Amino acid sequence: MMKKITLLFIFLVSSLSMYPCTCIETKESLKEKVKKEYISSKAIFYGKVVDIKEHKNSEEFDSGSDIISYTFEVTRVLKGNISKEKVTVKSHRSSSACGFVFSLNKKYLVYSNHYGIDSKNVSKNDLFTSLCHRTTSFKKLKRKELRLLKKFARTKKVD
Protein backbone atom coordinates (compact mmCIF):
# COMPACT_ATOMS: atom_id res chain seq x y z
CA MET A 1 0.00 0.00 0.00
CA MET A 2 2.84 2.38 0.86
CA LYS A 3 4.43 1.73 -2.56
CA LYS A 4 1.20 2.71 -4.31
CA ILE A 5 0.92 5.92 -2.31
CA THR A 6 4.57 6.77 -3.01
CA LEU A 7 4.15 6.11 -6.74
CA LEU A 8 0.98 8.19 -6.85
CA PHE A 9 2.74 11.02 -5.04
CA ILE A 10 5.70 10.91 -7.47
CA PHE A 11 3.34 10.89 -10.44
CA LEU A 12 1.33 13.86 -9.13
CA VAL A 13 4.41 15.93 -8.30
CA SER A 14 6.06 15.22 -11.66
CA SER A 15 2.89 16.07 -13.58
CA LEU A 16 2.64 19.43 -11.81
CA SER A 17 5.99 20.46 -13.29
CA MET A 18 4.76 19.92 -16.87
CA TYR A 19 2.80 22.71 -18.50
CA PRO A 20 1.75 21.56 -21.95
CA CYS A 21 0.35 24.00 -24.43
CA THR A 22 -3.43 24.15 -24.37
CA CYS A 23 -5.32 26.18 -26.96
CA ILE A 24 -9.04 26.65 -26.67
CA GLU A 25 -10.83 25.20 -29.70
CA THR A 26 -14.32 26.51 -30.38
CA LYS A 27 -17.12 25.07 -32.48
CA GLU A 28 -17.58 28.29 -34.44
CA SER A 29 -17.61 28.40 -38.21
CA LEU A 30 -14.35 28.93 -40.08
CA LYS A 31 -15.53 32.45 -40.96
CA GLU A 32 -16.05 33.32 -37.28
CA LYS A 33 -12.68 31.88 -36.27
CA VAL A 34 -10.85 33.77 -39.02
CA LYS A 35 -12.77 36.96 -38.21
CA LYS A 36 -11.80 36.81 -34.52
CA GLU A 37 -8.16 36.09 -35.31
CA TYR A 38 -8.09 38.87 -37.92
CA ILE A 39 -9.42 41.37 -35.40
CA SER A 40 -7.04 40.31 -32.61
CA SER A 41 -3.86 40.08 -34.75
CA LYS A 42 -1.47 43.00 -35.20
CA ALA A 43 -0.03 41.57 -38.43
CA ILE A 44 -1.06 38.86 -40.87
CA PHE A 45 1.01 37.95 -43.90
CA TYR A 46 2.23 35.05 -45.94
CA GLY A 47 5.73 34.32 -47.00
CA LYS A 48 8.69 31.96 -47.00
CA VAL A 49 11.09 31.31 -44.10
CA VAL A 50 14.57 32.40 -45.23
CA ASP A 51 16.47 32.41 -41.93
CA ILE A 52 16.20 30.85 -38.46
CA LYS A 53 18.09 32.10 -35.40
CA GLU A 54 18.03 30.62 -31.88
CA HIS A 55 18.09 32.71 -28.71
CA LYS A 56 18.83 30.49 -25.71
CA ASN A 57 17.71 31.43 -22.22
CA SER A 58 20.62 29.43 -20.83
CA GLU A 59 23.99 28.41 -22.19
CA GLU A 60 23.84 25.18 -20.19
CA PHE A 61 20.72 23.54 -21.59
CA ASP A 62 18.01 23.81 -24.23
CA SER A 63 14.56 24.77 -23.08
CA GLY A 64 11.19 24.63 -24.79
CA SER A 65 10.75 28.25 -23.80
CA ASP A 66 13.87 29.36 -25.69
CA ILE A 67 13.00 31.90 -28.37
CA ILE A 68 13.51 31.30 -32.08
CA SER A 69 13.54 34.16 -34.61
CA TYR A 70 12.20 33.33 -38.05
CA THR A 71 12.89 35.73 -40.90
CA PHE A 72 10.32 35.66 -43.68
CA GLU A 73 10.49 36.88 -47.23
CA VAL A 74 7.04 38.46 -47.39
CA THR A 75 4.83 37.59 -50.35
CA ARG A 76 1.73 39.52 -49.26
CA VAL A 77 0.65 41.54 -46.23
CA LEU A 78 -2.99 41.01 -45.29
CA LYS A 79 -2.99 43.15 -42.15
CA GLY A 80 -0.56 45.34 -40.28
CA ASN A 81 2.22 47.77 -40.83
CA ILE A 82 4.82 45.59 -42.54
CA SER A 83 6.57 47.75 -45.11
CA LYS A 84 9.64 45.61 -45.60
CA GLU A 85 10.24 42.72 -47.96
CA LYS A 86 11.49 40.74 -44.96
CA VAL A 87 10.03 40.51 -41.47
CA THR A 88 11.06 38.64 -38.34
CA VAL A 89 8.57 36.76 -36.19
CA LYS A 90 9.49 35.04 -32.94
CA SER A 91 8.07 31.96 -31.27
CA HIS A 92 9.03 29.54 -28.52
CA ARG A 93 11.27 26.61 -29.50
CA SER A 94 8.87 23.87 -28.49
CA SER A 95 5.25 23.07 -29.19
CA SER A 96 4.91 22.15 -25.50
CA ALA A 97 5.49 25.87 -24.80
CA CYS A 98 2.95 26.73 -27.56
CA GLY A 99 5.78 27.54 -29.95
CA PHE A 100 5.06 27.29 -33.66
CA VAL A 101 8.02 25.53 -35.28
CA PHE A 102 8.66 26.76 -38.83
CA SER A 103 10.85 25.04 -41.42
CA LEU A 104 13.41 26.79 -43.60
CA ASN A 105 12.32 27.49 -47.20
CA LYS A 106 8.67 26.61 -46.51
CA LYS A 107 5.78 28.99 -47.07
CA TYR A 108 3.36 29.93 -44.26
CA LEU A 109 0.38 32.09 -43.44
CA VAL A 110 1.35 33.90 -40.23
CA TYR A 111 -0.94 35.56 -37.71
CA SER A 112 1.11 37.54 -35.18
CA ASN A 113 0.87 39.94 -32.27
CA HIS A 114 3.30 42.02 -30.26
CA TYR A 115 4.84 40.00 -27.44
CA GLY A 116 3.60 42.49 -24.85
CA ILE A 117 6.47 42.29 -22.35
CA ASP A 118 10.21 42.74 -22.46
CA SER A 119 12.31 39.71 -21.65
CA LYS A 120 15.85 38.50 -22.30
CA ASN A 121 15.34 37.61 -25.97
CA VAL A 122 12.09 39.36 -26.89
CA SER A 123 11.05 43.00 -26.93
CA LYS A 124 7.43 43.85 -26.20
CA ASN A 125 7.08 45.21 -29.76
CA ASP A 126 8.48 42.13 -31.51
CA LEU A 127 6.02 40.16 -33.63
CA PHE A 128 5.27 36.83 -31.99
CA THR A 129 3.17 33.81 -32.94
CA SER A 130 2.17 30.54 -31.31
CA LEU A 131 0.24 27.35 -31.89
CA CYS A 132 -2.84 29.11 -30.53
CA HIS A 133 -2.90 31.56 -33.44
CA ARG A 134 -4.21 30.38 -36.81
CA THR A 135 -0.67 30.32 -38.25
CA THR A 136 -0.30 27.40 -40.65
CA SER A 137 1.80 26.08 -43.50
CA PHE A 138 0.61 27.07 -46.95
CA LYS A 139 0.09 23.39 -47.77
CA LYS A 140 -2.44 23.03 -44.93
CA LEU A 141 -4.14 26.39 -45.53
CA LYS A 142 -7.81 26.21 -46.48
CA ARG A 143 -8.65 28.25 -49.59
CA LYS A 144 -11.73 29.65 -47.91
CA GLU A 145 -9.60 31.08 -45.09
CA LEU A 146 -7.32 32.85 -47.56
CA ARG A 147 -10.34 34.22 -49.48
CA LEU A 148 -11.81 35.57 -46.23
CA LEU A 149 -8.53 37.21 -45.24
CA LYS A 150 -8.11 38.81 -48.66
CA LYS A 151 -11.68 40.14 -48.44
CA PHE A 152 -11.09 41.58 -44.94
CA ALA A 153 -7.83 43.16 -46.11
CA ARG A 154 -9.38 44.60 -49.27
CA THR A 155 -12.50 46.08 -47.69
CA LYS A 156 -11.03 46.83 -44.24
CA LYS A 157 -14.34 45.47 -42.95
CA VAL A 158 -14.88 42.39 -40.89
CA ASP A 159 -18.53 41.39 -41.13
C-alpha positions in Angstrom: 0.0 0.0 0.0 2.8 2.4 0.9 4.4 1.7 -2.6 1.2 2.7 -4.3 0.9 5.9 -2.3 4.6 6.8 -3.0 4.2 6.1 -6.7 1.0 8.2 -6.8 2.7 11.0 -5.0 5.7 10.9 -7.5 3.3 10.9 -10.4 1.3 13.9 -9.1 4.4 15.9 -8.3 6.1 15.2 -11.7 2.9 16.1 -13.6 2.6 19.4 -11.8 6.0 20.5 -13.3 4.8 19.9 -16.9 2.8 22.7 -18.5 1.7 21.6 -22.0 0.3 24.0 -24.4 -3.4 24.2 -24.4 -5.3 26.2 -27.0 -9.0 26.6 -26.7 -10.8 25.2 -29.7 -14.3 26.5 -30.4 -17.1 25.1 -32.5 -17.6 28.3 -34.4 -17.6 28.4 -38.2 -14.4 28.9 -40.1 -15.5 32.4 -41.0 -16.1 33.3 -37.3 -12.7 31.9 -36.3 -10.9 33.8 -39.0 -12.8 37.0 -38.2 -11.8 36.8 -34.5 -8.2 36.1 -35.3 -8.1 38.9 -37.9 -9.4 41.4 -35.4 -7.0 40.3 -32.6 -3.9 40.1 -34.7 -1.5 43.0 -35.2 0.0 41.6 -38.4 -1.1 38.9 -40.9 1.0 38.0 -43.9 2.2 35.1 -45.9 5.7 34.3 -47.0 8.7 32.0 -47.0 11.1 31.3 -44.1 14.6 32.4 -45.2 16.5 32.4 -41.9 16.2 30.9 -38.5 18.1 32.1 -35.4 18.0 30.6 -31.9 18.1 32.7 -28.7 18.8 30.5 -25.7 17.7 31.4 -22.2 20.6 29.4 -20.8 24.0 28.4 -22.2 23.8 25.2 -20.2 20.7 23.5 -21.6 18.0 23.8 -24.2 14.6 24.8 -23.1 11.2 24.6 -24.8 10.7 28.3 -23.8 13.9 29.4 -25.7 13.0 31.9 -28.4 13.5 31.3 -32.1 13.5 34.2 -34.6 12.2 33.3 -38.0 12.9 35.7 -40.9 10.3 35.7 -43.7 10.5 36.9 -47.2 7.0 38.5 -47.4 4.8 37.6 -50.4 1.7 39.5 -49.3 0.7 41.5 -46.2 -3.0 41.0 -45.3 -3.0 43.2 -42.1 -0.6 45.3 -40.3 2.2 47.8 -40.8 4.8 45.6 -42.5 6.6 47.7 -45.1 9.6 45.6 -45.6 10.2 42.7 -48.0 11.5 40.7 -45.0 10.0 40.5 -41.5 11.1 38.6 -38.3 8.6 36.8 -36.2 9.5 35.0 -32.9 8.1 32.0 -31.3 9.0 29.5 -28.5 11.3 26.6 -29.5 8.9 23.9 -28.5 5.2 23.1 -29.2 4.9 22.2 -25.5 5.5 25.9 -24.8 3.0 26.7 -27.6 5.8 27.5 -30.0 5.1 27.3 -33.7 8.0 25.5 -35.3 8.7 26.8 -38.8 10.9 25.0 -41.4 13.4 26.8 -43.6 12.3 27.5 -47.2 8.7 26.6 -46.5 5.8 29.0 -47.1 3.4 29.9 -44.3 0.4 32.1 -43.4 1.4 33.9 -40.2 -0.9 35.6 -37.7 1.1 37.5 -35.2 0.9 39.9 -32.3 3.3 42.0 -30.3 4.8 40.0 -27.4 3.6 42.5 -24.9 6.5 42.3 -22.3 10.2 42.7 -22.5 12.3 39.7 -21.7 15.9 38.5 -22.3 15.3 37.6 -26.0 12.1 39.4 -26.9 11.1 43.0 -26.9 7.4 43.8 -26.2 7.1 45.2 -29.8 8.5 42.1 -31.5 6.0 40.2 -33.6 5.3 36.8 -32.0 3.2 33.8 -32.9 2.2 30.5 -31.3 0.2 27.3 -31.9 -2.8 29.1 -30.5 -2.9 31.6 -33.4 -4.2 30.4 -36.8 -0.7 30.3 -38.3 -0.3 27.4 -40.6 1.8 26.1 -43.5 0.6 27.1 -47.0 0.1 23.4 -47.8 -2.4 23.0 -44.9 -4.1 26.4 -45.5 -7.8 26.2 -46.5 -8.6 28.2 -49.6 -11.7 29.7 -47.9 -9.6 31.1 -45.1 -7.3 32.8 -47.6 -10.3 34.2 -49.5 -11.8 35.6 -46.2 -8.5 37.2 -45.2 -8.1 38.8 -48.7 -11.7 40.1 -48.4 -11.1 41.6 -44.9 -7.8 43.2 -46.1 -9.4 44.6 -49.3 -12.5 46.1 -47.7 -11.0 46.8 -44.2 -14.3 45.5 -42.9 -14.9 42.4 -40.9 -18.5 41.4 -41.1 
